[in-house]
């Protein structure tokens, strides 16, 4: 049966066509389904599709980035300890029953502080020429290579060798020492002794934490042992012209300049006139920090003003780090008290680097006979039991924890 066409539908279409013609439009321009209301639906969908875009633009107009936190300034922690004096008992303390040598025991109780520093410096008072040149103690020293191993294992980064004992084994002692450092530990910075004139003119600069630190090292002399005429560059001496040239180069290459002089009068707790003269000279040149060694006892810390009004921090003497002195009587106990210089640096907004904070921490040389008996302790960790074991009491009965604390307070 054929489906009948709806008259109503045809009438509506004809009516719509008439209305469109009256408006100037053709029937082709309108979808056939418009009568069912789908045109309205399409318009509605188009409007809804545009809405998210408009919303997004509004959001972008009102959104603001939160302010950025200012970057933390670069900082650096530098420490330095005093003289490693290899008296015969110290050298013997590292000789193990199997005939090998190990000196880790010397530094084990301060190893944490050394390792945590960004730059750790030690004054290696005695040349390390090895057993081939004959190990020896006071007055003409020569130490085993294994001491170098222990220094590196403990975390030291810079070894100072410009001391009055640098030439105790002559030119060969220096060359043997340098060869061991260069062959075994090329990453360690050694200064104060040199294999050539070119090497002497180089400046040790450590770049750490976006801060460049130059370290210079000189000694007042070499116990009357003359420098070989063929090698006048072997040891850095306190020479004004040379130091003026070095500091100028250091200031060009680094942000912060440290000078480490071997100077002063042995066993004196106050700086002598020569130290004061040199301290002013270093300050006038623009050195930022001076840390001294050689007197074998501690001396004060103070600020010295330079010619330009700048301030230079000076640790006049850190005393002994490791020793087993054979001295007797009053004042010998003083040689067992050393200091660790602890200096914090900060890089300012203008790029300059200055001292942010500084301290000196007391240390005690512990002397006990036997294998691995000699070592170093922080004074704050030194106990009455350890004090009773320290054999220095036989040489100076005044040695005690109370005595060391009193001496520290008086000097530092």
SEVOLO-433596 format. One line per 2 residues: their letters; for each residue z, x, y of C-alpha. Coordinates in nm, 4 decimals, padded with zeros to 6 digits. Example, Ala and Ser with C-alpha at 12.3 -4.5 7.8 and 13.67 -1.06 7.14 Angstrom:
REM SEVOLO-433596
as = 00.7800,01.2300,-00.4500; 00.7140,01.3670,-00.1060
This chain:
REM SEVOLO-433596
xx = 00.0000,00.0000,00.0000; -00.0951,00.1479,00.3394
xx = 00.1780,00.2209,00.5870; 00.1461,00.0138,00.9007
xx = 00.1420,00.1890,01.2365; 00.4321,00.0889,01.4557
xx = 00.3186,-00.0978,01.7652; 00.6339,00.0017,01.9433
xx = 00.5651,00.3707,01.8982; 00.2061,00.3393,02.0209
xx = 00.3177,00.1427,02.3231; 00.5731,00.4103,02.4164
xx = 00.3143,00.6889,02.3888; 00.0657,00.4984,02.6069
xx = 00.3345,00.4248,02.8628; 00.4361,00.7905,02.8732
xx = 00.0729,00.9028,02.9202; 00.0319,00.6674,03.2154
xx = 00.3484,00.8000,03.3781; 00.2368,01.1604,03.3318
xx = -00.1012,01.0935,03.4817; 00.0654,00.9363,03.7822
xx = 00.2637,01.2602,03.8239; -00.0490,01.4784,03.7908
xx = 00.0351,01.6135,03.4436; -00.1613,01.6097,03.1237
xx = -00.0293,01.4884,02.7949; -00.1040,01.8348,02.6371
xx = 00.1572,01.9994,02.8611; 00.4377,01.7975,02.7050
xx = 00.5463,01.8453,02.3440; 00.4810,01.5435,02.1258
xx = 00.8466,01.5533,02.0196; 00.9615,01.5109,02.3805
xx = 01.0073,01.1452,02.3106; 01.2748,01.2388,02.0609
xx = 01.4674,01.4389,02.3268; 01.3909,01.7907,02.1955
xx = 01.2761,01.9192,02.5341; 01.6260,01.8708,02.6666
xx = 01.7615,02.0568,02.3694; 01.5298,02.3532,02.4368
xx = 01.6369,02.3713,02.8005; 02.0003,02.3585,02.7012
xx = 01.9527,02.6403,02.4484; 01.7742,02.8546,02.7055
xx = 02.0553,02.8082,02.9539; 02.3146,02.8977,02.6921
xx = 02.1156,03.2092,02.5993; 02.1222,03.3272,02.9607
xx = 02.4954,03.2722,03.0027; 02.6237,03.5819,02.8225
xx = 02.3992,03.8068,03.0327; 02.5323,03.6595,03.3550
xx = 02.8890,03.6990,03.2235; 02.8272,04.0599,03.1357
xx = 02.6998,04.1400,03.4839; 03.0046,03.9870,03.6446
xx = 03.2341,04.1849,03.4153; 03.0602,04.5112,03.5054
xx = 03.1003,04.4411,03.8729; 03.4770,04.3977,03.8565
xx = 03.5660,04.6629,03.5873; 03.7051,04.9934,03.7104
xx = 03.7613,05.3121,03.5111; 04.1338,05.4013,03.4838
xx = 04.2249,05.7187,03.6744; 04.2066,06.0312,03.4571
xx = 04.5248,06.2219,03.3876; 04.5222,06.5657,03.5575
xx = 04.4525,06.8486,03.3110; 04.7533,07.0503,03.2020
xx = 04.7501,07.3981,03.3637; 04.6909,07.6975,03.1373
xx = 05.0073,07.8863,03.0434; 05.0856,08.2066,02.8554
xx = 05.4046,08.3545,02.7097; 05.4394,08.7340,02.7100
xx = 05.7218,08.9294,02.5476; 05.7968,09.3000,02.5256
xx = 06.0609,09.5075,02.3482; 06.1773,09.8635,02.4045
xx = 06.1745,10.1909,02.2159; 06.1067,10.2203,01.8429
xx = 06.2847,10.5496,01.7813; 06.2298,10.6841,01.4315
xx = 06.5402,10.8924,01.3838; 06.5597,11.0333,01.0302
xx = 06.7845,10.7514,00.8980; 06.5303,10.4943,01.0236
xx = 06.2435,10.6716,00.8481; 06.4498,10.7074,00.5293
xx = 06.5412,10.3362,00.5318; 06.1820,10.2459,00.4439
xx = 06.1491,10.4713,00.1388; 06.1508,10.2496,-00.1706
xx = 06.2600,10.3549,-00.5230; 05.8977,10.3662,-00.6421
xx = 05.8100,10.6215,-00.3727; 05.6191,10.3829,-00.1463
xx = 05.7254,10.2941,00.2073; 05.7777,09.9621,00.3822
xx = 05.9394,09.8913,00.7214; 05.9263,09.5133,00.7480
xx = 06.3081,09.5095,00.7395; 06.3243,09.6652,01.0863
xx = 06.1863,09.3543,01.2580; 06.2510,09.0696,01.0136
xx = 06.5298,08.9038,01.2179; 06.3240,08.8852,01.5379
xx = 05.9868,08.8212,01.3754; 05.9825,08.4532,01.4730
xx = 06.0146,08.5313,01.8449; 05.7453,08.7978,01.8198
xx = 05.4977,08.5785,01.6318; 05.5437,08.2819,01.8652
xx = 05.4500,08.4806,02.1774; 05.0927,08.4662,02.3041
xx = 05.1110,08.8409,02.3770; 05.3746,09.0643,02.2155
xx = 05.4121,09.4267,02.3304; 05.6202,09.7099,02.1814
xx = 05.6907,10.0628,02.2984; 05.6184,10.2847,01.9977
xx = 05.8184,10.5823,02.1178; 05.7195,10.8064,01.8286
xx = 05.3701,10.9135,01.7347; 05.2627,10.7829,01.3926
xx = 05.0805,11.0841,01.2513; 05.1486,11.0115,00.8848
xx = 05.2989,11.2168,00.6039; 05.0151,11.4701,00.6123
xx = 05.1587,11.6172,00.9329; 05.5152,11.6117,00.8019
xx = 05.7582,11.3320,00.8823; 06.0309,11.4369,01.1221
xx = 06.3089,11.3038,01.3438; 06.4768,11.4267,01.6621
xx = 06.3831,11.6269,01.8623; 06.0182,11.6570,01.7541
xx = 05.9220,11.3256,01.5967; 05.6471,11.2141,01.3622
xx = 05.6488,10.8743,01.1886; 05.4808,10.7268,00.8800
xx = 05.1755,10.5045,00.9032; 05.3674,10.2263,00.7304
xx = 05.5576,10.1638,01.0548; 05.2263,10.0533,01.2051
xx = 05.1820,09.8123,00.9125; 05.5229,09.6589,00.9820
xx = 05.4560,09.6255,01.3561; 05.1363,09.4343,01.2894
xx = 05.2954,09.2191,01.0194; 05.5714,09.1278,01.2658
xx = 05.3197,08.9933,01.5160; 05.2826,09.2631,01.7820
xx = 04.9509,09.2592,01.9701; 04.9812,09.5629,02.1989
xx = 05.1205,09.9068,02.1092; 05.2321,10.1393,02.3894
xx = 05.2107,10.5097,02.3016; 05.2443,10.6886,02.6386
xx = 05.5887,10.8455,02.5891; 05.7522,11.1842,02.6293
xx = 05.7138,11.2281,02.2505; 05.3384,11.1590,02.2409
xx = 05.2491,11.5270,02.1933; 05.5267,11.6132,01.9475
xx = 05.2597,11.6838,01.6828; 04.9998,11.8063,01.9292
xx = 04.6429,11.6863,01.9567; 04.6156,11.6276,01.5824
xx = 04.9113,11.3897,01.5895; 04.7428,11.1725,01.8511
xx = 04.4051,11.1733,01.6779; 04.5576,11.0892,01.3397
xx = 04.7601,10.8085,01.4934; 04.4612,10.6607,01.6764
xx = 04.2404,10.6881,01.3690; 04.4873,10.4871,01.1623
xx = 04.5125,10.2144,01.4243; 04.1345,10.1931,01.4649
xx = 04.0545,10.2028,01.0938; 04.3246,09.9655,00.9713
xx = 04.3879,09.7364,01.2692; 04.0923,09.7299,01.5088
xx = 04.2165,09.3970,01.6469; 04.5346,09.5596,01.7824
xx = 04.5283,09.6964,02.1369; 04.6637,10.0522,02.1615
xx = 04.7139,10.2049,02.5032; 04.8707,10.5145,02.6582
xx = 04.6930,10.7677,02.4331; 04.3175,10.8263,02.4157
xx = 04.0520,10.9837,02.1948; 03.8185,11.0612,02.4862
xx = 03.7815,11.0560,02.8632; 03.5718,10.7415,02.8324
xx = 03.8477,10.5708,02.6369; 04.1027,10.6709,02.8999
xx = 03.8963,10.4977,03.1667; 03.8892,10.1694,02.9762
xx = 04.1345,09.8966,03.0748; 04.3098,09.6956,02.8043
xx = 04.2534,09.3278,02.8896; 04.3649,09.0417,02.6657
xx = 04.1992,08.7034,02.7207; 04.4346,08.4359,02.5899
xx = 04.4766,08.0670,02.6830; 04.2156,08.1000,02.9607
xx = 04.4285,08.3748,03.1201; 04.3224,08.7406,03.1312
xx = 04.6067,08.9942,03.1251; 04.5557,09.3680,03.1872
xx = 04.8110,09.6104,03.0407; 04.8487,09.9691,03.1671
xx = 05.0774,10.2378,03.0186; 05.1860,10.5792,03.1555
xx = 05.4580,10.8390,03.0925; 05.6394,11.0754,03.3291
xx = 05.5703,11.3713,03.0957; 05.5509,11.5051,02.7404
xx = 05.8681,11.7145,02.7032; 05.7020,12.0228,02.8463
xx = 05.4217,12.0270,02.5877; 05.1007,12.0916,02.7787
xx = 04.7899,11.8836,02.7341; 04.5114,12.0850,02.5647
xx = 04.2654,12.2121,02.8248; 03.9825,12.0754,02.6108
xx = 04.1386,11.7295,02.5986; 04.3291,11.6534,02.9235
xx = 04.2801,11.2810,02.8582; 04.5011,11.2533,02.5479
xx = 04.8048,11.0968,02.7205; 04.8230,10.8763,03.0314
xx = 05.0552,11.0367,03.2855; 05.2174,10.8895,03.5949
xx = 04.9535,11.0114,03.8383; 04.9123,10.8186,04.1644
xx = 04.5370,10.8662,04.2014; 04.4655,10.7642,03.8426
xx = 04.6970,10.4637,03.8592; 04.5510,10.3491,04.1912
xx = 04.2056,10.3566,04.0330; 04.3224,10.1798,03.7156
xx = 04.5054,09.9004,03.8950; 04.2021,09.8367,04.1167
xx = 03.9821,09.8007,03.8071; 04.2429,09.5880,03.6329
xx = 04.2612,09.3456,03.9251; 03.8832,09.3031,03.9088
xx = 03.8811,09.2407,03.5331; 04.1973,09.0345,03.4895
xx = 04.4025,08.7534,03.6427; 04.7360,08.9297,03.5943
xx = 04.8275,09.3008,03.5840; 05.1164,09.4478,03.3830
xx = 05.2211,09.8125,03.4238; 05.4432,09.9683,03.1540
xx = 05.5833,10.3025,03.2752; 05.7856,10.5429,03.0603
xx = 06.0296,10.6660,03.3256; 06.3882,10.7015,03.4427
xx = 06.7020,10.8899,03.3444; 06.8319,10.8717,02.9890
xx = 07.1540,10.6726,02.9301; 07.1750,10.5572,03.2920
xx = 07.2154,10.1806,03.3509; 07.0774,10.1795,03.7047
xx = 06.7291,10.2843,03.8188; 06.7036,10.6284,03.9736
xx = 06.5204,10.7115,04.2961; 06.2054,10.8062,04.1077
xx = 06.1903,10.4671,03.9378; 06.2448,10.2889,04.2681
xx = 05.9642,10.4923,04.4287; 05.7211,10.4094,04.1498
xx = 05.8219,10.0429,04.1462; 05.7354,10.0173,04.5160
xx = 05.4081,10.1999,04.4548; 05.3105,09.9544,04.1791
xx = 05.4030,09.6594,04.4014; 05.1991,09.7992,04.6907
xx = 04.8961,09.8194,04.4603; 04.9374,09.4537,04.3697
xx = 05.0688,09.4859,04.0138; 05.2257,09.1561,03.9069
xx = 05.4757,09.2747,03.6453; 05.6381,09.6087,03.5606
xx = 05.8268,09.6647,03.2327; 05.9840,10.0070,03.1848
xx = 06.1093,10.2130,02.8916; 06.2680,10.5538,02.8143
xx = 06.6323,10.5519,02.9355; 06.7443,10.4240,02.5877
xx = 06.9848,10.1814,02.7551; 06.9245,09.8582,02.9450
xx = 06.8693,09.8513,03.3203; 06.8455,09.5563,03.5647
xx = 06.5631,09.3175,03.6437; 06.4640,09.2577,04.0056
xx = 06.1826,09.1520,04.2382; 06.0207,09.4264,04.4466
xx = 05.8205,09.3378,04.7585; 05.4810,09.4993,04.8071
xx = 05.3064,09.6069,05.1259; 05.1208,09.2756,05.1502
xx = 05.4361,09.0706,05.1115; 05.3616,09.0097,04.7437
xx = 05.6452,09.0052,04.4906; 05.6403,09.2183,04.1736
xx = 05.8883,09.1505,03.8931; 06.0387,09.4724,03.7531
xx = 06.2285,09.5181,03.4258; 06.3510,09.8739,03.4829
xx = 06.4433,09.9473,03.1203; 06.4527,09.7479,02.7969
xx = 06.6589,10.0122,02.6191; 06.6172,10.0815,02.2470
xx = 06.4619,09.8337,02.0086; 06.5233,10.0364,01.6912
xx = 06.7296,10.3551,01.6700; 06.9882,10.5459,01.4670
xx = 07.1203,10.7894,01.7234; 07.3368,11.0770,01.6044
xx = 07.5341,11.0853,01.9313; 07.9121,11.0756,01.9372
xx = 08.1675,10.9370,02.1841; 08.1741,10.7052,02.4827
xx = 07.8446,10.5445,02.5745; 07.6834,10.5798,02.2327
xx = 07.7467,10.2103,02.1651; 07.5335,10.1347,02.4736
xx = 07.2279,10.2691,02.2921; 07.2554,09.9891,02.0377
xx = 07.1982,09.7174,02.2993; 06.8364,09.6461,02.3881
xx = 06.6448,09.3724,02.5681; 06.3426,09.1549,02.5033
xx = 06.1501,09.0732,02.8212; 06.0260,08.7136,02.8076
xx = 05.7824,08.6117,03.0836; 05.5946,08.2813,03.1220
xx = 05.2685,08.2770,03.3191; 05.0851,07.9785,03.4669
xx = 04.7314,07.9398,03.6021; 04.7328,07.7568,03.9347
xx = 04.4719,07.5163,04.0721; 04.3189,07.7921,04.2848
xx = 04.2685,08.0096,03.9733; 04.5499,08.2536,04.0494
xx = 04.8014,08.3390,03.7761; 05.1677,08.3748,03.8625
xx = 05.5048,08.4053,03.6913; 05.6444,08.0625,03.6159
xx = 05.9700,08.1736,03.4511; 06.1302,08.4852,03.3039
xx = 06.4280,08.5893,03.0928; 06.5767,08.8916,02.9190
xx = 06.7235,08.8378,02.5715; 06.9841,09.0819,02.4308
xx = 06.9159,09.2561,02.0996; 07.1346,09.4708,01.8731
xx = 07.0288,09.7717,01.6660; 07.2079,09.7405,01.3322
xx = 07.2765,10.0720,01.1598; 07.3585,10.0742,00.7899
xx = 07.2908,10.3443,00.5308; 07.0603,10.2848,00.2387
xx = 06.7214,10.1344,00.1730; 06.6291,09.8662,00.4289
xx = 06.9721,09.8903,00.5888; 06.8547,09.9368,00.9486
xx = 06.7307,09.6358,01.1427; 06.7473,09.4408,01.4724
xx = 06.9300,09.1145,01.5493; 06.9457,08.8868,01.8525
xx = 07.2923,08.9366,02.0010; 07.3595,08.5619,01.9830
xx = 07.3173,08.5796,01.6034; 07.5299,08.8913,01.5566
xx = 07.8431,08.8103,01.3585; 08.1820,08.9839,01.3203
xx = 08.0840,09.0640,00.9614; 07.7675,09.2421,01.0785
xx = 07.9631,09.4215,01.3476; 08.2045,09.5538,01.0846
xx = 07.9101,09.6845,00.8799; 07.7433,09.8666,01.1707
xx = 07.8084,10.2364,01.1106; 07.7779,10.3157,01.4808
xx = 08.1520,10.2342,01.4979; 08.2161,10.5750,01.3401
xx = 08.0355,10.7370,01.6320; 08.1736,10.5172,01.9107
xx = 08.4794,10.2997,01.8274; 08.4158,10.0903,02.1407
xx = 08.1256,09.9181,01.9710; 08.1951,09.5451,01.9350
xx = 08.0339,09.2111,02.0094; 08.2654,09.1673,02.3074
xx = 08.1704,09.5130,02.4361; 07.7975,09.4368,02.4144
xx = 07.8339,09.0985,02.5863; 08.0348,09.2524,02.8678
xx = 07.7810,09.5322,02.9123; 07.4954,09.2819,02.9192
xx = 07.6638,09.0717,03.1858; 07.7368,09.3771,03.3995
xx = 07.3820,09.5178,03.3884; 07.1509,09.2173,03.3568
